[in-house]
């Protein structure tokens, strides 16, 4: 993106007048302005065929302290529930799904700190988040035989009073835009640890090499850790006895899909209103009067509504689970319930969303397939997101639970 601002002076003054003297809150005027500006930036880049990263949007997110939305107001945050947060993520994804997706690891890590029973550690990180810092991740390794299991080739080795971190991580979504990076590794004696270090520390190399068909600007590249020095207080030994909250990361993806579906409806509306011609078999001379096109848009609108309702209902189960935590440990049955709802949401939303992204072309005719229209981005983005943790595995696990009472595999982490 060019360093030259393309926004008009009038609009710049309007936005500057909404100075972020405190973190944005759900349903606030400042949040509305922030999302509108991010949507403008995304459209501007699309219209100029730019593949520039959403650096301006990330800058605004840090300035507005959007990353602190879940923190209590008295601790410098927005005071949002998980349901509130997911509603905001849906709106943010409607504006720019890359930007919304890039915050996934950040919000997940914030959730961990909110439940951290170590007050000193909790307060240290929540203060950083309240100041606008963003946390990225370096978790996934291609060599893993079972994604989500605690076993890493990335190593943390003793070095004097500290450690050295070495390894390669992939699909580091959002890390390119982050101030800190959350890294998982194994020690020489097989213990699993997490490390949070500055993203710009010597030896941390973040590559912009993500080449997926969708969600292209999420900063999901490779992170290389070349003999990175790590201080003792930056290391946490992972306690495998705590009930993991794995449903959060999965449902977050479907909040992004729900936001994309909102945009699908908007694009369908625009397509019909821009059309001047119709077909010989059409039921009306004007596309806007065509009952069949109206029916398709009605279907799209209903799918978007259903997806959003499903995601927000599942988010309520996450809220209930979080409120059950004692000393950072979530009630097992409530964690399982949240995982079940997130899995059920995925099975249904994936199918509906891909159908909607295809139905969109039914209201546009051949002109809608022009690359300059960029309408294929919705299908590509949805397909990319839906490919995280394939639906068939979720559906089988749900069926096994219903039929045989076998719990979902909630002791896995899904990135």
C-alpha positions in Angstrom: 0.0 0.0 0.0 1.3 3.4 -0.9 2.4 5.6 2.0 0.3 8.4 0.4 -3.1 8.6 2.0 -5.9 8.2 -0.5 -8.7 9.2 1.9 -10.0 12.8 1.4 -9.0 15.5 3.8 -12.6 15.8 4.9 -12.9 12.1 5.8 -9.4 12.2 7.4 -10.5 15.0 9.7 -13.8 13.1 10.5 -11.9 10.0 11.5 -9.2 11.9 13.4 -11.9 13.6 15.4 -12.7 10.1 16.9 -9.4 10.0 18.7 -9.0 6.8 20.6 -8.4 8.2 24.1 -9.6 4.9 25.4 -10.2 1.4 24.0 -13.2 0.9 21.7 -16.2 -0.8 23.2 -18.9 -2.9 21.6 -21.6 -1.0 19.8 -19.8 2.3 20.2 -19.6 5.1 17.7 -15.8 4.8 17.7 -16.1 1.1 16.8 -18.5 1.9 14.0 -16.0 4.4 12.6 -13.1 2.0 12.9 -14.9 -0.7 11.0 -16.1 1.7 8.3 -12.5 2.9 7.8 -11.2 -0.7 7.6 -13.9 -1.5 5.0 -12.9 1.6 3.0 -9.2 0.5 3.1 -10.0 -3.0 1.9 -12.2 -1.8 -0.9 -9.6 0.8 -2.0 -7.0 -1.9 -2.3 -9.3 -4.3 -4.2 -10.3 -1.5 -6.6 -6.7 -0.7 -7.4 -5.9 -4.5 -7.8 -3.4 -4.0 -5.0 -2.1 -7.0 -3.1 -0.6 -4.8 -0.4 -1.0 -6.0 3.1 -3.6 -4.3 5.3 -1.0 -2.3 7.3 -3.2 0.7 7.6 -6.0 -1.4 9.2 -3.6 -3.0 11.6 -2.3 0.4 12.6 -5.9 1.6 13.4 -6.5 -1.6 15.4 -3.5 -0.9 17.5 -4.4 2.7 18.0 -8.0 1.9 18.9 -6.9 -0.9 21.3 -9.4 -3.2 19.6 -7.2 -6.1 20.8 -8.2 -5.2 24.3 -11.9 -5.7 23.7 -12.2 -8.6 26.1 -10.4 -6.9 29.0 -12.5 -5.5 31.8 -13.1 -1.8 31.5 -11.3 -1.2 34.8 -8.2 -2.9 33.4 -8.2 -0.7 30.3 -10.3 -2.9 28.0 -13.7 -2.8 26.2 -15.5 -5.0 28.7 -16.9 -7.4 26.1 -18.2 -10.9 26.6 -17.0 -13.6 24.2 -20.4 -13.3 22.4 -19.8 -9.5 22.1 -16.3 -10.1 20.8 -17.5 -12.6 18.2 -20.2 -10.1 17.1 -17.4 -7.6 16.5 -15.3 -10.2 14.6 -18.3 -10.9 12.3 -18.5 -7.1 11.6 -14.8 -6.8 11.1 -14.7 -9.8 8.7 -17.5 -8.2 6.7 -15.2 -5.2 6.3 -12.0 -7.2 5.8 -11.8 -11.0 6.4 -8.0 -11.0 6.3 -7.8 -8.5 9.1 -10.3 -10.3 11.2 -8.6 -13.7 10.7 -5.2 -12.2 11.5 -6.3 -11.5 15.1 -7.4 -15.0 15.8 -4.3 -16.0 17.8 -4.2 -12.7 19.6 -7.7 -13.0 21.0 -7.1 -16.7 21.9 -3.9 -15.8 23.9 -5.7 -12.9 25.6 -8.3 -15.4 26.7 -5.6 -17.5 28.3 -4.2 -14.5 30.2 -7.6 -13.5 31.4 -7.9 -16.9 33.1 -4.3 -17.0 34.3 -4.2 -17.6 38.1 -0.7 -16.0 38.2 -1.7 -12.4 38.9 1.7 -11.0 38.2 1.9 -12.7 34.8 -1.7 -11.9 34.0 -1.4 -8.2 34.9 1.9 -7.8 32.9 0.3 -9.2 29.7 -3.1 -7.5 30.1 -1.3 -4.2 30.5 0.5 -4.7 27.2 -2.7 -5.7 25.5 -4.4 -2.6 26.9 -1.7 -0.5 25.4 -2.5 -1.9 22.0 0.0 -4.7 21.6 -0.9 -7.6 19.3 0.2 -11.2 19.9 0.9 -13.6 17.0 1.7 -17.3 17.0 4.4 -19.7 15.8 2.8 -23.1 16.6 2.3 -25.4 13.6 5.0 -27.6 12.2 4.5 -29.5 8.9 6.3 -32.6 10.3 3.6 -33.1 12.9 1.9 -36.5 12.4 -1.2 -35.4 14.5 -2.0 -31.8 14.4 -2.7 -30.4 17.8 -0.7 -32.9 19.8 2.0 -31.6 22.1 5.2 -32.8 20.2 7.4 -30.3 18.5 10.7 -30.4 16.6 11.3 -26.8 17.6 13.7 -26.9 20.6 14.4 -24.8 23.6 17.9 -25.5 24.9 19.7 -24.1 28.0 22.2 -21.3 27.4 23.7 -19.8 30.5 21.0 -17.9 32.5 18.5 -18.4 29.6 17.7 -20.5 26.6 18.1 -20.7 22.8 15.1 -21.3 20.6 15.5 -23.1 17.2 13.0 -24.3 14.7 10.6 -23.5 11.8 6.9 -22.9 12.1 4.3 -22.6 9.4 0.9 -20.9 9.0 1.8 -18.2 11.5 -1.4 -16.3 11.0 -1.2 -12.7 12.0 2.4 -12.9 13.2 3.6 -10.5 10.5 1.5 -7.8 12.1 2.2 -8.6 15.7 4.4 -7.1 18.4 4.8 -10.5 20.2 4.9 -14.1 19.1 3.7 -17.1 21.0 5.9 -20.1 20.3 5.6 -23.7 21.3 8.6 -26.0 21.6 10.0 -29.1 23.3 12.9 -29.2 25.8 15.8 -31.7 25.5 14.0 -33.9 28.0 10.7 -33.9 26.1 8.8 -31.4 28.1 6.5 -29.0 26.2 6.9 -25.3 26.7 5.5 -22.0 25.4 7.5 -18.9 24.9 6.4 -15.4 24.2 9.0 -13.1 22.8 9.1 -9.8 20.9 8.4 -10.4 17.2 11.4 -8.3 16.2 14.0 -10.1 18.4 17.2 -11.1 16.7 16.9 -14.5 15.0 13.1 -14.3 14.5 12.5 -14.3 10.8 8.9 -13.9 9.6 8.4 -14.7 5.9 5.5 -13.5 3.7 5.3 -16.8 1.8 1.6 -17.9 2.4 0.3 -18.9 -1.1 -3.2 -20.1 -0.3 -6.1 -19.6 -2.7 -7.8 -17.4 -0.1 -7.2 -15.3 3.0 -4.1 -14.2 1.2 -3.2 -11.2 3.4 -3.5 -12.7 6.8 0.2 -12.7 7.4 0.2 -16.5 7.6 3.7 -17.1 6.5 6.7 -19.1 7.8 8.4 -18.2 11.1 12.0 -19.2 11.4 13.7 -19.2 14.8 17.4 -19.1 14.4 19.2 -19.4 17.7 16.8 -16.9 19.3 17.8 -16.0 22.9 15.0 -16.5 25.4 15.0 -15.2 29.0 13.8 -17.4 31.8 10.8 -15.3 32.6 9.6 -15.7 29.0 9.2 -19.5 29.3 6.1 -21.3 30.6 5.9 -25.1 31.0 2.6 -26.2 29.6 0.3 -27.9 32.2 -1.4 -30.7 30.3 -3.8 -31.4 33.2 -5.8 -28.2 32.5 -8.9 -28.6 30.5 -8.0 -26.9 27.2 -10.4 -24.5 25.6 -10.0 -25.7 22.1 -13.4 -24.7 20.8 -12.5 -21.0 20.9 -10.0 -21.1 17.9 -12.4 -23.1 15.8 -15.5 -20.9 16.4 -13.4 -17.8 15.7 -13.0 -19.0 12.1 -16.7 -19.3 11.7 -17.2 -15.8 13.0 -15.0 -14.8 10.1 -17.1 -16.9 7.6 -20.3 -15.3 9.0 -18.8 -11.9 8.3 -17.9 -12.9 4.7 -21.5 -14.0 4.2 -22.7 -10.6 5.2 -20.5 -9.2 2.4 -21.9 -11.8 0.0 -25.4 -10.4 0.5 -24.1 -6.9 0.0 -22.4 -7.9 -3.2 -25.6 -9.6 -4.4 -27.6 -6.5 -3.8 -25.1 -4.4 -5.8 -25.0 -6.9 -8.6 -28.8 -6.8 -9.1 -29.0 -3.1 -9.0 -26.1 -2.6 -11.5 -27.6 -5.0 -14.0 -29.3 -3.3 -17.0 -29.9 -6.4 -19.1 -31.7 -9.6 -18.5 -32.3 -13.0 -20.3 -35.0 -14.2 -22.6 -36.2 -16.7 -20.0 -36.3 -14.1 -17.2 -39.5 -13.6 -15.3 -39.2 -9.8 -15.4 -37.7 -7.1 -17.6 -35.8 -5.4 -14.8 -33.5 -7.6 -12.7 -34.6 -5.9 -9.5 -38.2 -7.0 -10.3 -37.3 -10.5 -11.1 -38.9 -12.8 -8.5 -36.3 -15.6 -9.1 -33.4 -13.2 -8.4 -35.3 -11.9 -5.4 -35.6 -15.5 -4.2 -31.8 -16.1 -4.6 -31.0 -13.0 -2.6 -33.6 -14.1 0.0 -31.7 -17.4 0.3 -28.4 -15.6 0.7 -29.7 -13.3 3.3 -31.2 -16.2 5.2 -27.9 -18.2 5.1 -26.0 -15.2 6.4 -28.5 -14.8 9.2 -28.4 -18.4 10.1 -24.6 -18.6 10.2 -24.4 -15.5 12.4 -27.1 -16.9 14.8 -25.3 -20.3 15.0 -21.9 -18.7 15.7 -23.3 -16.3 18.4 -25.3 -19.1 20.1 -22.2 -21.3 20.2 -20.2 -18.3 21.6 -22.7 -18.2 24.5 -21.5 -21.7 25.4 -17.9 -20.4 25.5 -19.0 -17.6 27.8 -20.6 -20.1 30.2 -17.4 -22.3 30.1 -15.1 -19.3 30.8 -17.2 -18.2 33.8 -16.8 -21.7 35.3 -13.0 -21.5 35.5 -11.4 -21.9 38.9 -7.7 -21.1 39.2 -7.6 -21.1 35.4 -9.2 -24.5 35.0 -12.5 -24.7 33.1 -15.2 -27.2 34.1 -14.7 -30.3 32.0 -18.4 -30.8 31.0 -18.8 -27.1 30.1 -15.6 -27.2 28.0 -16.9 -30.3 26.2 -20.3 -28.6 25.6 -18.5 -25.5 24.1 -16.4 -27.8 21.9 -19.6 -29.7 20.8 -21.4 -26.4 19.9 -18.3 -25.2 17.9 -18.1 -28.5 16.1 -21.8 -28.5 15.2 -21.5 -24.9 14.0 -18.6 -25.8 11.7 -20.5 -28.8 10.1 -23.5 -26.6 9.2 -21.8 -23.2 8.5 -19.2 -24.6 6.1 -21.8 -26.2 3.9 -24.1 -23.2 3.9 -21.3 -20.7 3.3 -19.9 -22.5 0.3 -23.4 -22.8 -1.2 -23.9 -19.1 -0.7 -20.6 -18.1 -2.3 -21.7 -20.1 -5.4 -25.3 -18.9 -5.4 -24.0 -15.3 -5.6 -23.2 -15.8 -9.3 -26.8 -16.7 -10.1 -27.8 -13.0 -9.7 -25.0 -11.6 -11.8 -24.7 -13.3 -15.1 -21.5 -13.8 -17.0 -20.2 -10.3 -16.1 -20.0 -11.3 -12.5 -17.2 -13.7 -13.4 -14.8 -11.0 -14.5 -11.6 -11.0 -12.4 -12.0 -7.3 -11.9 -15.3 -8.0 -10.0 -13.3 -10.1 -7.5 -16.5 -11.9 -6.5 -14.6 -15.2 -6.5 -12.8 -14.0 -3.4 -15.7 -15.0 -1.2 -15.6 -18.7 -2.2 -11.8 -18.8 -2.1 -11.8 -17.2 1.4 -14.5 -19.5 2.7 -12.9 -22.6 1.2 -9.6 -21.7 2.8 -11.1 -21.1 6.2 -13.3 -24.2 6.1 -10.3 -26.4 5.3 -9.0 -25.8 8.8 -9.8 -29.1 10.7 -11.8 -30.8 7.9 -15.6 -31.0 8.5 -15.7 -34.8 8.0 -13.7 -35.4 11.2 -16.0 -33.0 13.2 -19.1 -34.7 11.9 -17.9 -38.2 12.8 -16.9 -37.1 16.3 -20.3 -35.5 16.8 -22.0 -38.7 15.6 -19.8 -40.9 17.8 -20.8 -38.8 20.8 -24.5 -38.9 19.9 -24.5 -42.6 19.2 -22.0 -44.0 21.7 -21.5 -41.2 24.2 -17.8 -40.9 23.3 -16.6 -37.5 24.3 -15.1 -35.2 21.6 -11.2 -35.1 21.6 -11.1 -31.9 23.5 -7.5 -32.4 24.7 -6.2 -31.3 21.4 -5.3 -27.8 20.2 -6.6 -26.6 16.9 -4.6 -23.9 15.1 
